[in-house]
Amino acid sequence: MLRLPVYMDNHATTRTDPRVVEAMLPFFTEKYGNPASRTHVFGWEAEEAVKQARQAVAALIGAGPREIIFTSGATESNNLALKGVAWAYRERGNHIVSVVTEHPSVLDPLKRLEQEGFRVTLLPVDRDGLISSDQVVDALTPQTILVSVMAANNEIGVLQPLEAIGKVCKERGVLFHTDATQAVGKIPLDVEALGVDLLSLSAHKFYGPKGVGALYVRKRNPYVRLMPLLDGGGHEQGLRSGTLPTPLIVGLGRACELAQAEMHDEAERVRSLRDRLWQGLSSRLDEVILNGHPTRRLPGNLNVSFRYIRADALLVSLRNLAVSSGSACTSAEVRPSHVLLALGLEEDLAHASVRFGIGRFNTEEEVDWAIEYVAEAVTKLRRMNPLYQMAHATPVEREA
Ligand SMILES: *Cc1c(COP(=O)(O)O)cnc(C)c1O
């Protein structure tokens, strides 16, 4: 039986997997020790759980456990990576390269660093939302200390060519950070194969709890130095002071284990649901435009513009379907998303964009229902839009 409302906003956040919750629960009420407590069993069992979680996170991305720093989420990880590297390497150079379509938690720290005297180059993307490693090469200067390129975009789901970018960064001795928040747990990622030096992730984007994430920081070849954002007890090798949130970290670890075990089959299932949604919508409606590269994208992402529709008006009539227009993080604003504008989308098409995020808990039944539900709402709104009527009138109707 279909249960309403239906959730298809899995880029904003995901439902915590019940298996993750189950793993977390004992660490609230029974095993509640501080993992830094060295003098009793409460501390030891918490420390052991954190150690296991650290191994699970590391294993998922091909890292070593000592290269994982627990944080409060990807916003903090991105801030730590960008400011931490900038401040630690400022005697080496003051130039950072990134991309216009990055998440605000990358763009805003870069703005802050610009105010401090760093120079930032933001690369433009092509019509599909992608950059090339040649663009990165052309942007590098002797002053460049860091390149930051997201793995998968949170709005249009496109996958940047990390391996090629990692290769040119390595050749030029420039550090390479990736915000992999949308990619982790959805597609295979290996920091060695990709030549990544720093990688940000957040548990709640892949069925873990909110409020916990990690930053991978390469320890050899090269050893990446970082200046911490927080000073205090010296936790996490002095890079992130503060008592470790054991239950959240255990949840992150469990989410990583589940992702590693199930990613392959899940990606296939989610991709086929996404393709079914796209087939259904584009066969029932005319003038539906797919935003972002057609194939180089996350399995669960579908971003479409319904021409002649305002997405904010559409979402009001889609009371029983949780999707988003533009970026969730800036949906309070009426400005169209900076990502869609960067693709070169006209403003009215950017305003007409809806992001569907299919995830682990979506079913075929939900997708089939959503197709009809959305198609009906779009058709109804277009019927009330004179511009659509005019463009689709028969010649006779037009004369009349
Ligand atoms: C969600 C998201 C973030 C921020 O993650 P938080 O856990 O909310 O801090 C950063 N980057 C991308 C690409 C995201 O999708």
The ligand as an SDF file (V2000), in Angstrom:
LIG
                    3D

 15 15  0  0  0  0  0  0  0  0999 V2000
   24.3220   18.5610    2.2310 C   0  0  0  0  0  0  0  0  0  0  0  0
   25.6060   19.0150    1.6100 C   0  0  0  0  0  0  0  0  0  0  0  0
   26.5880   19.6940    2.3540 C   0  0  0  0  0  0  0  0  0  0  0  0
   26.3870   20.0680    3.8000 C   0  0  0  0  0  0  0  0  0  0  0  0
   26.2500   18.9710    4.6170 O   0  0  0  0  0  0  0  0  0  0  0  0
   25.7820   19.1620    6.1530 P   0  0  0  0  0  0  0  0  0  0  0  0
   25.7680   17.8090    6.7060 O   0  0  0  0  0  0  0  0  0  0  0  0
   24.4310   19.7780    6.0880 O   0  0  0  0  0  0  0  0  0  0  0  0
   26.7620   20.0720    6.7990 O   0  0  0  0  0  0  0  0  0  0  0  0
   27.7580   20.0400    1.7230 C   0  0  0  0  0  0  0  0  0  0  0  0
   27.9650   19.7470    0.4350 N   0  0  0  0  0  0  0  0  0  0  0  0
   27.0570   19.1070   -0.3200 C   0  0  0  0  0  0  0  0  0  0  0  0
   27.3630   18.7970   -1.7400 C   0  0  0  0  0  0  0  0  0  0  0  0
   25.8470   18.7220    0.2420 C   0  0  0  0  0  0  0  0  0  0  0  0
   24.9450   18.0910   -0.5090 O   0  0  0  0  0  0  0  0  0  0  0  0
  1  2  1  0
  2  3  1  0
  2 14  2  0
  3  4  1  0
  3 10  2  0
  4  5  1  0
  5  6  1  0
  6  7  2  0
  6  8  1  0
  6  9  1  0
 10 11  1  0
 11 12  2  0
 12 13  1  0
 12 14  1  0
 14 15  1  0
M  END
$$$$
